[in-house]
Amino acid sequence: MQSKKVTLKNKNGLHARPATELAKLAMQFPCRILFITKGQTIDAKSPLMLLSAGLERGTEIKIECDGEKEKEALEALVNAFENQFGEK
């Protein structure tokens, strides 16, 4: 299992477009990918779960990847957060 903490930096938090982009990115990898934050465990491959979590700017999220290509998945997701999903 690979994991890393990131902070959501987007001005508007995790709204529809970045939630969909994150889920699409997560679905490219065969491993299980979870976001753990505020006592919630969220399936990163589900845009609906990502949206319903109500993640706001400044939220710290632990990304956990477990299984085949877990390292590559974690790297791709961390990069997406660092690049603010292209919304700078």
PyMOL CGO cylinders between C-alpha atoms (Angstrom):
from pymol import cmd
from pymol.cgo import CYLINDER

trace = [
    CYLINDER, 0.00, 0.00, 0.00, 1.17, 3.50, -0.89, 0.3, 1, 1, 1, 1, 1, 1,
    CYLINDER, 1.17, 3.50, -0.89, -0.18, 6.63, 0.77, 0.3, 1, 1, 1, 1, 1, 1,
    CYLINDER, -0.18, 6.63, 0.77, 0.44, 10.36, 0.99, 0.3, 1, 1, 1, 1, 1, 1,
    CYLINDER, 0.44, 10.36, 0.99, -1.29, 13.40, 2.44, 0.3, 1, 1, 1, 1, 1, 1,
    CYLINDER, -1.29, 13.40, 2.44, -2.25, 16.33, 0.22, 0.3, 1, 1, 1, 1, 1, 1,
    CYLINDER, -2.25, 16.33, 0.22, -4.08, 19.59, 0.81, 0.3, 1, 1, 1, 1, 1, 1,
    CYLINDER, -4.08, 19.59, 0.81, -6.92, 20.73, -1.43, 0.3, 1, 1, 1, 1, 1, 1,
    CYLINDER, -6.92, 20.73, -1.43, -5.85, 24.14, -2.74, 0.3, 1, 1, 1, 1, 1, 1,
    CYLINDER, -5.85, 24.14, -2.74, -8.62, 24.94, -5.24, 0.3, 1, 1, 1, 1, 1, 1,
    CYLINDER, -8.62, 24.94, -5.24, -10.44, 28.17, -4.49, 0.3, 1, 1, 1, 1, 1, 1,
    CYLINDER, -10.44, 28.17, -4.49, -13.88, 26.51, -4.86, 0.3, 1, 1, 1, 1, 1, 1,
    CYLINDER, -13.88, 26.51, -4.86, -12.97, 23.18, -3.29, 0.3, 1, 1, 1, 1, 1, 1,
    CYLINDER, -12.97, 23.18, -3.29, -13.75, 19.90, -4.99, 0.3, 1, 1, 1, 1, 1, 1,
    CYLINDER, -13.75, 19.90, -4.99, -16.70, 20.85, -7.21, 0.3, 1, 1, 1, 1, 1, 1,
    CYLINDER, -16.70, 20.85, -7.21, -18.14, 18.92, -10.16, 0.3, 1, 1, 1, 1, 1, 1,
    CYLINDER, -18.14, 18.92, -10.16, -15.40, 19.35, -12.77, 0.3, 1, 1, 1, 1, 1, 1,
    CYLINDER, -15.40, 19.35, -12.77, -12.39, 18.42, -10.63, 0.3, 1, 1, 1, 1, 1, 1,
    CYLINDER, -12.39, 18.42, -10.63, -14.32, 15.62, -8.92, 0.3, 1, 1, 1, 1, 1, 1,
    CYLINDER, -14.32, 15.62, -8.92, -15.10, 14.12, -12.31, 0.3, 1, 1, 1, 1, 1, 1,
    CYLINDER, -15.10, 14.12, -12.31, -11.51, 14.57, -13.49, 0.3, 1, 1, 1, 1, 1, 1,
    CYLINDER, -11.51, 14.57, -13.49, -10.17, 12.91, -10.33, 0.3, 1, 1, 1, 1, 1, 1,
    CYLINDER, -10.17, 12.91, -10.33, -12.53, 9.95, -10.70, 0.3, 1, 1, 1, 1, 1, 1,
    CYLINDER, -12.53, 9.95, -10.70, -11.57, 9.53, -14.37, 0.3, 1, 1, 1, 1, 1, 1,
    CYLINDER, -11.57, 9.53, -14.37, -7.91, 9.59, -13.43, 0.3, 1, 1, 1, 1, 1, 1,
    CYLINDER, -7.91, 9.59, -13.43, -8.42, 7.08, -10.61, 0.3, 1, 1, 1, 1, 1, 1,
    CYLINDER, -8.42, 7.08, -10.61, -10.35, 4.72, -12.92, 0.3, 1, 1, 1, 1, 1, 1,
    CYLINDER, -10.35, 4.72, -12.92, -7.27, 4.42, -15.15, 0.3, 1, 1, 1, 1, 1, 1,
    CYLINDER, -7.27, 4.42, -15.15, -5.57, 2.33, -12.47, 0.3, 1, 1, 1, 1, 1, 1,
    CYLINDER, -5.57, 2.33, -12.47, -6.53, -1.21, -11.41, 0.3, 1, 1, 1, 1, 1, 1,
    CYLINDER, -6.53, -1.21, -11.41, -5.71, -0.66, -7.73, 0.3, 1, 1, 1, 1, 1, 1,
    CYLINDER, -5.71, -0.66, -7.73, -8.10, 0.39, -4.97, 0.3, 1, 1, 1, 1, 1, 1,
    CYLINDER, -8.10, 0.39, -4.97, -7.88, 4.14, -4.34, 0.3, 1, 1, 1, 1, 1, 1,
    CYLINDER, -7.88, 4.14, -4.34, -9.33, 5.77, -1.25, 0.3, 1, 1, 1, 1, 1, 1,
    CYLINDER, -9.33, 5.77, -1.25, -9.36, 9.34, 0.05, 0.3, 1, 1, 1, 1, 1, 1,
    CYLINDER, -9.36, 9.34, 0.05, -9.47, 9.58, 3.83, 0.3, 1, 1, 1, 1, 1, 1,
    CYLINDER, -9.47, 9.58, 3.83, -10.47, 12.90, 5.38, 0.3, 1, 1, 1, 1, 1, 1,
    CYLINDER, -10.47, 12.90, 5.38, -12.61, 14.29, 8.20, 0.3, 1, 1, 1, 1, 1, 1,
    CYLINDER, -12.61, 14.29, 8.20, -13.41, 10.77, 9.42, 0.3, 1, 1, 1, 1, 1, 1,
    CYLINDER, -13.41, 10.77, 9.42, -14.68, 9.77, 5.97, 0.3, 1, 1, 1, 1, 1, 1,
    CYLINDER, -14.68, 9.77, 5.97, -13.36, 7.11, 3.61, 0.3, 1, 1, 1, 1, 1, 1,
    CYLINDER, -13.36, 7.11, 3.61, -14.18, 7.98, 0.01, 0.3, 1, 1, 1, 1, 1, 1,
    CYLINDER, -14.18, 7.98, 0.01, -13.88, 5.78, -3.09, 0.3, 1, 1, 1, 1, 1, 1,
    CYLINDER, -13.88, 5.78, -3.09, -11.84, 7.98, -5.44, 0.3, 1, 1, 1, 1, 1, 1,
    CYLINDER, -11.84, 7.98, -5.44, -13.32, 6.24, -8.47, 0.3, 1, 1, 1, 1, 1, 1,
    CYLINDER, -13.32, 6.24, -8.47, -16.80, 7.56, -7.67, 0.3, 1, 1, 1, 1, 1, 1,
    CYLINDER, -16.80, 7.56, -7.67, -17.49, 11.17, -8.74, 0.3, 1, 1, 1, 1, 1, 1,
    CYLINDER, -17.49, 11.17, -8.74, -20.72, 11.14, -6.73, 0.3, 1, 1, 1, 1, 1, 1,
    CYLINDER, -20.72, 11.14, -6.73, -18.93, 10.11, -3.53, 0.3, 1, 1, 1, 1, 1, 1,
    CYLINDER, -18.93, 10.11, -3.53, -16.26, 12.76, -4.13, 0.3, 1, 1, 1, 1, 1, 1,
    CYLINDER, -16.26, 12.76, -4.13, -18.89, 15.47, -4.62, 0.3, 1, 1, 1, 1, 1, 1,
    CYLINDER, -18.89, 15.47, -4.62, -21.03, 14.42, -1.68, 0.3, 1, 1, 1, 1, 1, 1,
    CYLINDER, -21.03, 14.42, -1.68, -18.02, 14.61, 0.66, 0.3, 1, 1, 1, 1, 1, 1,
    CYLINDER, -18.02, 14.61, 0.66, -18.17, 18.42, 0.42, 0.3, 1, 1, 1, 1, 1, 1,
    CYLINDER, -18.17, 18.42, 0.42, -14.40, 18.89, 0.37, 0.3, 1, 1, 1, 1, 1, 1,
    CYLINDER, -14.40, 18.89, 0.37, -13.44, 22.54, 0.73, 0.3, 1, 1, 1, 1, 1, 1,
    CYLINDER, -13.44, 22.54, 0.73, -10.24, 24.48, 0.16, 0.3, 1, 1, 1, 1, 1, 1,
    CYLINDER, -10.24, 24.48, 0.16, -7.66, 23.69, 2.82, 0.3, 1, 1, 1, 1, 1, 1,
    CYLINDER, -7.66, 23.69, 2.82, -8.95, 20.18, 3.51, 0.3, 1, 1, 1, 1, 1, 1,
    CYLINDER, -8.95, 20.18, 3.51, -6.17, 17.67, 4.19, 0.3, 1, 1, 1, 1, 1, 1,
    CYLINDER, -6.17, 17.67, 4.19, -6.71, 14.36, 2.40, 0.3, 1, 1, 1, 1, 1, 1,
    CYLINDER, -6.71, 14.36, 2.40, -4.80, 11.11, 2.79, 0.3, 1, 1, 1, 1, 1, 1,
    CYLINDER, -4.80, 11.11, 2.79, -4.66, 9.27, -0.52, 0.3, 1, 1, 1, 1, 1, 1,
    CYLINDER, -4.66, 9.27, -0.52, -4.29, 5.48, -0.16, 0.3, 1, 1, 1, 1, 1, 1,
    CYLINDER, -4.29, 5.48, -0.16, -3.57, 3.25, -3.15, 0.3, 1, 1, 1, 1, 1, 1,
    CYLINDER, -3.57, 3.25, -3.15, -3.46, -0.52, -2.75, 0.3, 1, 1, 1, 1, 1, 1,
    CYLINDER, -3.46, -0.52, -2.75, -2.84, -3.07, -5.46, 0.3, 1, 1, 1, 1, 1, 1,
    CYLINDER, -2.84, -3.07, -5.46, -1.48, -3.24, -8.98, 0.3, 1, 1, 1, 1, 1, 1,
    CYLINDER, -1.48, -3.24, -8.98, 0.17, 0.02, -10.15, 0.3, 1, 1, 1, 1, 1, 1,
    CYLINDER, 0.17, 0.02, -10.15, -0.39, 1.65, -6.74, 0.3, 1, 1, 1, 1, 1, 1,
    CYLINDER, -0.39, 1.65, -6.74, 2.79, 3.71, -6.95, 0.3, 1, 1, 1, 1, 1, 1,
    CYLINDER, 2.79, 3.71, -6.95, 1.89, 5.12, -10.37, 0.3, 1, 1, 1, 1, 1, 1,
    CYLINDER, 1.89, 5.12, -10.37, -1.67, 5.86, -9.23, 0.3, 1, 1, 1, 1, 1, 1,
    CYLINDER, -1.67, 5.86, -9.23, -0.49, 7.73, -6.14, 0.3, 1, 1, 1, 1, 1, 1,
    CYLINDER, -0.49, 7.73, -6.14, 1.96, 9.78, -8.17, 0.3, 1, 1, 1, 1, 1, 1,
    CYLINDER, 1.96, 9.78, -8.17, -0.70, 10.74, -10.74, 0.3, 1, 1, 1, 1, 1, 1,
    CYLINDER, -0.70, 10.74, -10.74, -3.24, 11.74, -8.09, 0.3, 1, 1, 1, 1, 1, 1,
    CYLINDER, -3.24, 11.74, -8.09, -0.73, 13.76, -6.05, 0.3, 1, 1, 1, 1, 1, 1,
    CYLINDER, -0.73, 13.76, -6.05, 0.27, 15.60, -9.26, 0.3, 1, 1, 1, 1, 1, 1,
    CYLINDER, 0.27, 15.60, -9.26, -3.39, 16.36, -9.99, 0.3, 1, 1, 1, 1, 1, 1,
    CYLINDER, -3.39, 16.36, -9.99, -3.82, 17.91, -6.54, 0.3, 1, 1, 1, 1, 1, 1,
    CYLINDER, -3.82, 17.91, -6.54, -0.56, 19.87, -6.83, 0.3, 1, 1, 1, 1, 1, 1,
    CYLINDER, -0.56, 19.87, -6.83, -1.64, 21.22, -10.24, 0.3, 1, 1, 1, 1, 1, 1,
    CYLINDER, -1.64, 21.22, -10.24, -5.07, 22.12, -8.83, 0.3, 1, 1, 1, 1, 1, 1,
    CYLINDER, -5.07, 22.12, -8.83, -6.75, 20.05, -11.57, 0.3, 1, 1, 1, 1, 1, 1,
    CYLINDER, -6.75, 20.05, -11.57, -5.77, 22.70, -14.12, 0.3, 1, 1, 1, 1, 1, 1,
    CYLINDER, -5.77, 22.70, -14.12, -7.72, 25.49, -12.35, 0.3, 1, 1, 1, 1, 1, 1,
    CYLINDER, -7.72, 25.49, -12.35, -4.89, 27.80, -11.30, 0.3, 1, 1, 1, 1, 1, 1,
]
cmd.load_cgo(trace, "trace")
